[in-house]
Amino acid sequence: MVLVILRRLRDLVLVLFVVGTTLFFLLRSIPGDPAQVLLGTKASPEQLDRLRADLGLTGPKYEQYLNWLGNVVTGDFGTSIHYQQPVLQVIGDHIAPTLTLAVTSTAISFVLTVLIVSWAAVSPHNWVARFVNRATQFGLALPEFWLALLVVYVFALNLGWFPTSGYTPFFADPVAAVPQLVLPVAVLVIGQTAFFTITMEEGVLGELSQPYLRTARAKGVTERRIAIRHVLPNAMLPVLTTVGLNFASLIGGVVVIESIFVIPGLGTTLLGAVYARDFPLIQGVVMFIAFLFVAVNLLVDLTYSLVNPKVRVA
């Protein structure tokens, strides 16, 4: 287990280095001057040159890169051009709404997936199981932006059950926070549950054809016990990978949901940074998302050993 953690830490350093380096040179090859964006078209050349020097945008590219890399190694990701605050502080101020959406929707989707697939595995010919199978395919095909606009129109504008937008920290005011989270979380849950269910159903179908199940049936083990004790735990491994990667991608991929429901999360922060040519903030947010990918993969690897003892032995 220690070797697994050490390998993941090595991978983390390599991933952050490659992502940061690639993004540094890619951003500086895109047309657009951050100083011009900040000061406007009426700024004098002297003002623009002074601001570029303050932002570290003067000199050869390799000098800018070495300065940036040296600062990152010491934990300094620079100052956001738009917010005029340290990049890590900006990320910390905007990560809570995105984490709330990601954690809540992923947890609900995972529980629903296990319940749905367990029902289908125990009673595969039940009409409810067949209906759920069709519904998951339909849910997977629904575009999130269209579904978000639909639920806002129906449940917020017409029925008035929930607010159309806004975000309140849960621990600050749970009564106001929960109604604001229902619609965006529901939109994310529909797509994620469909994706997780299809992934887990494929794993279940693969397990049902394994020879060891014939042995279990020959010994008189009931289908319910076979499904719960053997099939579902083995089919859980690909789902754990899917859940982990999906959770990490949600951190930076809920831009549409956050924009529609006016949630000040990390996705909208990254989008605003792109519009403002805020190079330090873009690099910081993307590297933070890359860090989450590696960290979540490590957690998934550790969870494997808890779900399947064979992985622990390997």
Secondary structure, DSSP 8 states (H G I E B T S, - for coil): -HHHHHHHHHHHHHHHHHHHHHHHHHHTTSS--HHHHHH-TT--HHHHHHHHHHHT--S-HHHHHHHHHHHHHTT---B-TTT-SBHHHHHHHHHHHHHHHHHHHHHHHHHHHHHHHHHHHHSTT-HHHHHHHHHHHHHHHS-HHHHHHHHIIIIIIIS-SS-SS----TTT-HHHHHHHHHHHHHHHHHHHHHHHHHHHHHHHHHHHT-HHHHHHHHTT--HHHHIIIIIHHHHHHHHHHHHHHHHHHHHHH-HHHHHHTT--SHHHHHHHHHHTT-HHHHHHHHHHHHHHHHHHHHHHHHHHHHH-HHHHH-
